[in-house]
């Protein structure tokens, strides 16, 4: 899913349905200068609605532990921290979050 502003992409949400029937948000991002305007929230809502239409029981995502803004958004949408990856990615600790639909 792509968010547009004046015809230009300003954000995206990439969702994949996994073999087990669950959805995984592979990425969600908004241009830095447009963050805080509700674009990420709308993208997340769209991703979750998509997962519901596919009858996914749960949605999973990974997020860097230091990304407090994203974590706050995910927790506002009732995502729960399930654990962390054993290995760091790009030198960062990565958390696993899940939301039951």
Residue, then its C-alpha position, 0 to 999 in steps of 0.5 A: x500500500x502506498x500513501x500519496x501526497x500531491x501524486x508523490x509517494x510519501x509512505x508505504x506499508x508492505x504486507x505479506x500473507x504467510x503460509x500459516x495464514x497469518x499476515x506479516x507487515x514487512x515494512x511500514x515507513x513515512x517520509x521523515x518530513x511528513x511523520x506525525x501527520x497520521x499517515x503511518x496510522x492510516x497505512x497501518x489501519x489499511x494493512x490491518x483491514x487487508x489482513x482481516x479480509x484475508x481472514x488472518x488470525x494474527x499479524x506479526x511485525x518486527x521493529x527496532x527496539x530504539x524506534x519508540x515512535x513506531x512501537x508507540x503506534x503499534x501498541x496503540x493498535x493493540x500489538x503485543x511484544x512477543x519477544x526479540x530476535x536472537x541476532x541483531x540486524x544492522x547492529x540493532x536489537x529487533x523486537x517481534x510484535x503480534x496482534x490477534x485479529 
